[in-house]
């Protein structure tokens, strides 16, 4: 077992995995990584299973020190991770020498970076997940974001890395990196994102003018946005007539419209049910792009059919499978 010491925590650094499923009927949110693609890639790069917890670092990452040699990977947004003023490569496995300090600096692109360590973070499971739910104070490391001087235990490495260790020792360097594994998706941090959406159950209840505004105009991400939901500002969306509703389930990506007409996209820490009308759902394939967007960024919506959204999800699953296979081959090349 190893240990990761937190020198500086960053504004919001939490352990997250694929989420807490099977408890929504009791009012327990799913939580989990905001950018599922980046989370899965980070785990694949160090030989972990997809459901192993990673460290989600928001806007400005932490300063960390690993007390033993550690095989890590950083994916997602570029938060300028460095060791001794040397940039740490992203989207690949990196072996850190024991005692080395990793500094995250100023944000370059995206909003969230994901750090995986081979063997995962050895924290207790809560209702089948290691995801942190800060509002309720459970999961992750003591139910909260990381704080200065925390010491987070890590598991035994999931894969051998003797080749990287030999390179690091012979060269006398603080880290050694495996080859980058290409990911075919666009870089995080585009100023304007086009999000594909499927019409929601109350789509027909909105006025024709609202349909046009939603499909053709951009909406700015409000500064009040967080892991629970992204508040958007733009042309108000109005119902064609008053509507009485009972609460319904709220999946990740639900676009609900409160009485002020300004839409809210529900994110990883969303409530389990809601009573506002739902004009649309963001296709799961585009949720990672939204998770990397920043306040003041503008998003636009493009309506697709349910069948198209399902096909896109299948294509993304195939992309991730190919990435995992390429990562496994790279790990095999550094094992000896």
N, C-alpha and C positions, 0 to 999 in steps of 0.2 A: 504494500500500500504506500502511496505517496501523499504529498500534501501541497496544496496551492495556497500561498499566503497572499492576502489582499493588502497591498501597500496603500493604494487609493482606490475607492470603489467605483468612480464614475457616477453619473447622475442616476442611472437605473441599470444595474447589472444583476440579472436573475437567472437561475437555472430553469430551463424549460425542456420539455420533450414533446412527444406527439399529442399530449393532452390527456385529460382525465375523462374517460368515456364510461358510460353505463350508469351515471348518477344524475343525469339531468332531470329525471322525474322527481328527484328530491330537491331540486333547486340548486344543484351543485354545478357551477360553470365548468366548461371543458378546459379552459386555459391552454397552455402549450405555446410553442414557438409561433411568432407572428409570421415569419417567412419560413414555411415548411420546407421549401426547396433548399434553401441555404442550410437549414438544420440537417437535413438528410445528407447533403453533400459533405458537410463537415464530418459527420460520423463515418461515412463511407471512406473518406480519405485516410482515417486512422484505424480502420478495421472494426469499428463498432457497428452494432445493429442499429437500424433506423430509430428505434424507440429509446435509445440511451440519451440521457440528458446532456445538453450543451449549455454553454454560458451565452446568453443573449445580452449583448452590450449595446446600449442605446445612445446615439448622438456623439458622445465622447466616452470612449471606453475606459476601463480601469488600468491600474498599474499592478502587475501580478508577479509573483516569484514562485517558481516551482522548486521544492526542496530536494527533489530527485530528478534524474534525467526524465524527460517527458516528451512523448510523441504527440504533437498537437496539429490542428489544422484550423485555419481561419477562413471563413467564407462570408458572403453577403456584402453589406456595405463596407466601403473602404474607410476605416477610421485611423489610418496611418499607424499601424502597429510596427514597433521598432524594438530592436535589442542593441544597446550601445550605439544609438544613432544610425544603425544600419536597418533599412527597411526589411521587415519580415515578409517573405513571399506569401501570397494568398492562393487559395484553391490548390493547395498541395500539402503533403505531410511534411512536418518540420520537427526535427529532433532538437530539443533544447538541452543544453548542458545544465546539470544541477546547480541551483543558485543563481541562474541567469534571471534578470528582470525584464519583463515584457511591458513596454510603455505603449499605450494607445494615445494618439495625439489628436489633432484637429480633424474633424470630419471632412472627407473629400467627396465621396459620393454615397448615396443611400442614407438610411437612418439607423440601421441595425446590423451589427456584425455578430457572427456566431463562432465561438471557440469550442472545439471538441478536443478532448484529451483521450488517448487510447486507454480503454478500460473504464472510461466514464467517471462521473463524480459519485462518490460513495456516500450518498445521503439517503434517509429513509423514504420508502414509498408511502404515499398517502392516497388511499383509495385507488391503488393501481398506477400511480403516476408520481414522478418527481418534479412535476411542474410547480412553479411558485405562483400562489394567488395572494398577492400582497394585501389586497383589500380585506381578505378574511384571515390572513396571517397563518397560512398553512402551506405545506409543500416546500420543495426546494431546500435551501439552507435556512433552517429555523423560521420558515414561513415569511421571509422578507428579502428585500434586495441586499446585496452584499455591502458590508461596512468595513471600514479601516480595521486592520489587524485580524480579520476573520481568517481562520485556517480551515480550508475546505478539503476533506479527504478525497483522494482519487484512487481508483481501482488498479489492479495489476494490468499491465499492458495487454491489449487484445491480440497483438501480432508481434513477431520478432522484427528487429530493425538493426541487426548487426552490421549491415553494410553502411548505413548512415552513421552508426556509432564509430566505426573504423575511420570513416572519412572525417568526422568531427575531431577525433583524437589526433589523427595524423596531421591535419591541417592546423590544429590548435585554435579552432574557432569556437564561438559560443553557441552556434547552431549549424545544422546541416539540413538541406532541403532536398526532398525528392522532386522529380519532374512534376510540373503543373499538369493537372488533368483538365482538358478543355471542357467548358460548359457552353452550349450553343445559344443560350438565351441572351437578350440584351443586358448591358451593364445596368446596375441599379442607379437611381438618381436622375432619370430623365425628368426635365422640368414639366413636361406635359405628358400625362399617361392616358392612353385610351384603354378603358376597361370594358371587356365584353360582359354583357349582362343578359340574364334570362328574365322575362316578364314575371313579376310576382303575382300572388293570388289576388291582389286588389288593383292590378294594373288598369283594368277596365273601369274602375271607380273614379279614376282621375280624369280631369278635363282634357279635351283634345289639345288645348294650349299647353298644358303641363306635359303631355306626351311629347310635343314638339320641343319644348324647352329641355326636357330631360335628355332627349336623343340628339340634340343639335348644339346645345350651349355648354360651355365649360363651367365647372364648379370648383371653387377654391377651398383647399383644406384649411380649416380653422385652427388657430393656435390651441384651442381647448381639446383637441383630439388626443387620444391616449390608447392604451391597449384594449380598453373596453369598446371604444367606437371612434370613428373619424367623422367629426362634424364638418359639413360642407356648407359653403355659402354661395348663393347665386340667385337666379330667378326662382321665386317661391313656387312650389308645386301645390296645386289646389285640387281638392276633390270636386267632382261634378255636382255632388249633392251630399248632404250630411250622411255619415255612415256610423252605425253602431256595430262594435266589434267585441268579441271575446278574445282573451289573450291566446296567442298561438306560439308555437315553437320558433326559435330564432337561430338558424344556422349561421356559421361564419360567412360573412359577405352579404347578409341581409341588408337591403337598403330600405329603411323605414322612414316615414315622413311624419313628424310631430305636427301639432296645430300651426306652428309658425311657417310651415312649408319648406323649411330648410332640411334637406335629407341628411341622415346619419347612416354610415355604413358600419355595421356591427362587426367587431374584430374578435381577437382570441379570448379576451376576458369578458365577453358579452354576457348579459343575463340569459337565463334559459328560456324565457318566454316574454312576449311583449304584446301590447294592445294597440300600437300604432299601425296604420295601414302600410303594407309593404309593396312598394311600386316595382321592385326588382330584386334579383340576387346577383351579385358579382360572380362570374364563373370562377371556379376554384383555381383554374390555370393562371388567372391574373391576380389572385390575392397576394402572392409574393411581391409583385411589382407595387401594389398598393401599400404593403407593409413597409416598403423602403422609401415611400414618398414622405415629403416634409411639409410642415405648415407653410402656406403661401403657394405651394405647388398647385397646379390646375389639373383636374382630371376630367375626362370626357367619357361618355357612355355610348357603347355601340351594342344594339340589341341583336342577339342571336337566338336560335331555337335551342330547346333543351337537348335535342339530338346533337346539335353542333357542339354545345358545351360538353356533353359526355364524350364526344369524339376527341375534343381538345384535351380533356382529362386523361384519356387513354394514351394519347400521343405523349403527354408530359410524363406519365408513368413509364412509358417505354424509354424516353430520354433519360430518366433517372436510373432505370435499370442498366442502360448502356454506360452511364457514368459510373455506377457502382462496380460494374465489371471492369472498366478501365482502371478504377482506383485499386481494385483487388490485384490486377496485374502489376500495377506500379508497386504495391506493397510487397508482392512476391519478389520483385527485382531488387528490393533493398533488404530483404530478409537475411541474406547470407553475405 
